[in-house]
């Protein structure tokens, strides 16, 4: 009886601690800590009943008595399982701030890769913004993504509803003639936030009409806006993804012309462009991007081209590779796919998280990644703030406990 009372007392203390953390750091469905695989079946069941924080919100389970873990979530349905952060032993303790990077700005509130989108990301609390650049035949760099993947980037069929590539245009032609496809699902902001030059300037649904801003911007225009706008802090960094051929030299040249070397970083899936940037500007911060097929020697490849950071897709931000990366002195960033890809992940692949909700972000954070390039920077910024409050509270709590212990032993 005494043992049972002690057990229940310990569980009560643990749950009070969890409830305090939940108050400081609420989520729609908190990241779960699965029962210890070393426990017997009845012990795991008992703990799940006593401690509601161990009950998973989504997903499927199998009760396999040949497996040590009777509550193992099917990996094909769990992002936490995919990233190996189901148990505390696989989780990296986060004691540092998360860098919030707005992927193409804040693309759910304004059209991606526009000054308006980047300013929205700043207003939402982003520490950095990410953008994509191409070098056009006129010699100017433009901020644009396009379809076609990384092998044939910059295609216009889905983005603008016409055949061809952004590379077929001069910067002036692209700005004047290209309009964006309002029905394209990849534009998370929706059709009401996409403007065309011939739209009627009339009030819609009781709101002021949006000035036309949805045109192909030059990189110089965007950088100048982010440098001079009164609401943009001088600490904001800009991550420039070098999408097309020949982008490294003019990008470095433009950044130096605008005196923004300390604020601009460079990244690319084509690592030869990273090497070129480092030759042109040895002090530049660079990120080696990797697609889904991550090679075993990705750390060595990043080091070989002088990369400062490794940028992996969020499903590859795995704890197994975290320590080797930090030991090599490399920063880490998890990048998220566009709205279509993320919706697919949340609805058909991973049932323990929502579509870029706090739960999804927290799972990725638990891998120990330092920076996250996301489509909803406002959500991540709020989560990062809550986590910092939790870290501060825990630090104060444990310091106080140590002080009490020292006083008792004195």
Secondary structure, DSSP 8 states (H G I E B T S, - for coil): -HHHHHHHHHHHHHHHHHHHHHHHS--SS-------TTS-HHHHHHHHHH-GGGS-SS--EE--TTSS-TTEE-GGG-HHHHTT-SSGGG-----S--EEEEETTTTTTS-TTSHHHHHHHHHTT-SEEEEEEEE-TTS-EEE---BSTTTSTTB-HHHHSSSSBGGGS-HHHHHHH----TT-TT-TT-GGG---TTS----BTTB-------S-EEHHHHHHHHHH-TTS-TT-EEEEEE-STTHHHHHHHHHHHTT-TTTEEEEESSHHHHHHHHHH-TT-EEEEE--SS--TTHHHHHHHTT-SEEEEEGGG--GGGHHHHHHTT-EEEEE---HHHHHHIIIII-TTS-SS-HHHHHHHHTTT-SEEEES-HHHHHHHHHHHHHHHHHHHHHHHHHHHHHHHHH-
